[in-house]
Amino acid sequence: MNERNRMPHEVAIELLPWLVSESLQSEEREAVLDHANSCVICRRETKELENLRESVQRVISPVPIPAPDMRNINARIDQLIDRRDLGRRLLAGIIEFFASPWRALFAAQSILLLVFATVLFLPTSPEGEFTTLTQSSDLADGHYLRVVFSPDLTHANLGVLLGELELAIVDGPSDRGVYTLTTAAANTVAARDEALAALSSNPDVLFAQPVDQGARQ
């Protein structure tokens, strides 16, 4: 390209953002590149625009959320159902045992044996019946939420969801995809329960559970 047809600096520098985004037609692109080869200012500006584009792409690129391990949750639910079914079977056995009059003589002994067997063989758990997620001993006293999000939820959309509900991440995600959240405005039961209701109705939330740490209100 001769000096007469060379693109003016004022025009070339205005077209640099479109050059970096690869939006120019071939003739314009060649003209801008030809000018930049001989212009220190345009070369420096092009490099800064390319660095800015790479930084933005790294920020907005989706971060995969680990898929939750539903086997552990289902196993705890099955354990609870089996424990309740065992109680029903014991009650049915007691009713059947006392159906015949002659068995009434052994009533006291039978009741004592059943109570002893129940206490001895039924498994116990120091956790609440419906606590299915690992508790953290590092949390300050307060009211929290344990949440499992859909693996299809992007990092950007997760940030939007937490911002709308005024929630903050205090722990997670764990290797099972479990987040621990707190209400950013006020750590109260009312605020926590309001956020829980909103999360429970969101299709991107697979599981949500309230958790109290320390003194309960």
Contacts in CASP RR format, 6 or more apart in sequence:
PFRMAT RR
TARGET T0000
AUTHOR 0000-0000-0000
METHOD contacts of the structure
MODEL  1
MNERNRMPHEVAIELLPWLVSESLQSEEREAVLDHANSCVICRRETKELE
NLRESVQRVISPVPIPAPDMRNINARIDQLIDRRDLGRRLLAGIIEFFAS
PWRALFAAQSILLLVFATVLFLPTSPEGEFTTLTQSSDLADGHYLRVVFS
PDLTHANLGVLLGELELAIVDGPSDRGVYTLTTAAANTVAARDEALAALS
SNPDVLFAQPVDQGARQ
1 30 0 8 1.000
1 31 0 8 1.000
1 34 0 8 1.000
6 31 0 8 1.000
6 34 0 8 1.000
6 35 0 8 1.000
7 31 0 8 1.000
7 32 0 8 1.000
7 34 0 8 1.000
7 35 0 8 1.000
9 35 0 8 1.000
9 39 0 8 1.000
9 41 0 8 1.000
9 42 0 8 1.000
12 31 0 8 1.000
12 32 0 8 1.000
12 35 0 8 1.000
12 36 0 8 1.000
12 39 0 8 1.000
12 42 0 8 1.000
13 41 0 8 1.000
13 42 0 8 1.000
13 45 0 8 1.000
15 24 0 8 1.000
15 28 0 8 1.000
15 32 0 8 1.000
16 32 0 8 1.000
16 36 0 8 1.000
16 42 0 8 1.000
16 45 0 8 1.000
16 46 0 8 1.000
16 49 0 8 1.000
17 49 0 8 1.000
18 24 0 8 1.000
19 29 0 8 1.000
19 32 0 8 1.000
19 33 0 8 1.000
19 36 0 8 1.000
19 46 0 8 1.000
20 46 0 8 1.000
20 49 0 8 1.000
20 50 0 8 1.000
20 53 0 8 1.000
21 53 0 8 1.000
24 32 0 8 1.000
32 42 0 8 1.000
35 42 0 8 1.000
36 42 0 8 1.000
36 43 0 8 1.000
36 46 0 8 1.000
37 43 0 8 1.000
60 156 0 8 1.000
62 154 0 8 1.000
62 155 0 8 1.000
62 156 0 8 1.000
63 154 0 8 1.000
63 155 0 8 1.000
64 151 0 8 1.000
65 149 0 8 1.000
65 150 0 8 1.000
65 151 0 8 1.000
65 153 0 8 1.000
65 155 0 8 1.000
65 158 0 8 1.000
65 173 0 8 1.000
65 177 0 8 1.000
66 151 0 8 1.000
66 173 0 8 1.000
66 175 0 8 1.000
66 176 0 8 1.000
66 177 0 8 1.000
67 151 0 8 1.000
67 177 0 8 1.000
68 148 0 8 1.000
68 151 0 8 1.000
68 176 0 8 1.000
68 177 0 8 1.000
68 178 0 8 1.000
68 206 0 8 1.000
68 207 0 8 1.000
69 176 0 8 1.000
69 177 0 8 1.000
70 206 0 8 1.000
72 132 0 8 1.000
72 176 0 8 1.000
73 132 0 8 1.000
73 207 0 8 1.000
76 132 0 8 1.000
77 132 0 8 1.000
80 129 0 8 1.000
80 130 0 8 1.000
83 122 0 8 1.000
83 123 0 8 1.000
86 122 0 8 1.000
90 114 0 8 1.000
90 118 0 8 1.000
94 110 0 8 1.000
94 111 0 8 1.000
94 114 0 8 1.000
97 103 0 8 1.000
97 110 0 8 1.000
98 104 0 8 1.000
98 107 0 8 1.000
103 110 0 8 1.000
127 135 0 8 1.000
130 209 0 8 1.000
131 209 0 8 1.000
131 211 0 8 1.000
132 207 0 8 1.000
132 209 0 8 1.000
133 146 0 8 1.000
133 178 0 8 1.000
133 207 0 8 1.000
133 209 0 8 1.000
133 211 0 8 1.000
134 174 0 8 1.000
134 178 0 8 1.000
135 211 0 8 1.000
135 213 0 8 1.000
136 171 0 8 1.000
136 180 0 8 1.000
136 213 0 8 1.000
138 171 0 8 1.000
139 170 0 8 1.000
139 171 0 8 1.000
139 180 0 8 1.000
139 213 0 8 1.000
140 213 0 8 1.000
141 213 0 8 1.000
141 214 0 8 1.000
141 215 0 8 1.000
142 182 0 8 1.000
142 187 0 8 1.000
142 212 0 8 1.000
142 213 0 8 1.000
142 214 0 8 1.000
142 215 0 8 1.000
143 182 0 8 1.000
143 183 0 8 1.000
143 187 0 8 1.000
143 188 0 8 1.000
143 189 0 8 1.000
143 191 0 8 1.000
143 192 0 8 1.000
143 210 0 8 1.000
143 211 0 8 1.000
143 212 0 8 1.000
143 213 0 8 1.000
143 217 0 8 1.000
144 170 0 8 1.000
144 180 0 8 1.000
144 181 0 8 1.000
144 182 0 8 1.000
144 192 0 8 1.000
144 210 0 8 1.000
144 211 0 8 1.000
144 212 0 8 1.000
144 213 0 8 1.000
145 167 0 8 1.000
145 180 0 8 1.000
145 181 0 8 1.000
145 182 0 8 1.000
145 192 0 8 1.000
145 195 0 8 1.000
145 196 0 8 1.000
145 199 0 8 1.000
145 208 0 8 1.000
145 209 0 8 1.000
145 210 0 8 1.000
145 211 0 8 1.000
146 178 0 8 1.000
146 179 0 8 1.000
146 180 0 8 1.000
146 181 0 8 1.000
146 207 0 8 1.000
146 208 0 8 1.000
146 209 0 8 1.000
146 211 0 8 1.000
147 178 0 8 1.000
147 179 0 8 1.000
147 180 0 8 1.000
147 181 0 8 1.000
147 199 0 8 1.000
147 205 0 8 1.000
147 207 0 8 1.000
147 208 0 8 1.000
147 209 0 8 1.000
148 176 0 8 1.000
148 177 0 8 1.000
148 178 0 8 1.000
148 179 0 8 1.000
148 205 0 8 1.000
148 206 0 8 1.000
148 207 0 8 1.000
148 208 0 8 1.000
149 158 0 8 1.000
149 177 0 8 1.000
149 179 0 8 1.000
149 204 0 8 1.000
149 205 0 8 1.000
149 206 0 8 1.000
150 203 0 8 1.000
150 204 0 8 1.000
150 205 0 8 1.000
150 206 0 8 1.000
152 204 0 8 1.000
153 161 0 8 1.000
153 204 0 8 1.000
157 204 0 8 1.000
161 202 0 8 1.000
161 204 0 8 1.000
162 168 0 8 1.000
162 169 0 8 1.000
162 181 0 8 1.000
165 195 0 8 1.000
165 198 0 8 1.000
165 199 0 8 1.000
166 183 0 8 1.000
166 184 0 8 1.000
166 185 0 8 1.000
166 195 0 8 1.000
167 181 0 8 1.000
167 182 0 8 1.000
167 183 0 8 1.000
167 184 0 8 1.000
167 195 0 8 1.000
168 181 0 8 1.000
168 182 0 8 1.000
168 183 0 8 1.000
168 184 0 8 1.000
169 179 0 8 1.000
169 180 0 8 1.000
169 181 0 8 1.000
170 180 0 8 1.000
170 181 0 8 1.000
170 182 0 8 1.000
171 179 0 8 1.000
171 180 0 8 1.000
172 178 0 8 1.000
172 179 0 8 1.000
172 180 0 8 1.000
173 179 0 8 1.000
180 211 0 8 1.000
181 195 0 8 1.000
182 192 0 8 1.000
183 191 0 8 1.000
183 192 0 8 1.000
183 195 0 8 1.000
185 191 0 8 1.000
188 217 0 8 1.000
189 217 0 8 1.000
192 210 0 8 1.000
193 210 0 8 1.000
196 208 0 8 1.000
196 210 0 8 1.000
199 205 0 8 1.000
199 208 0 8 1.000
200 208 0 8 1.000
END
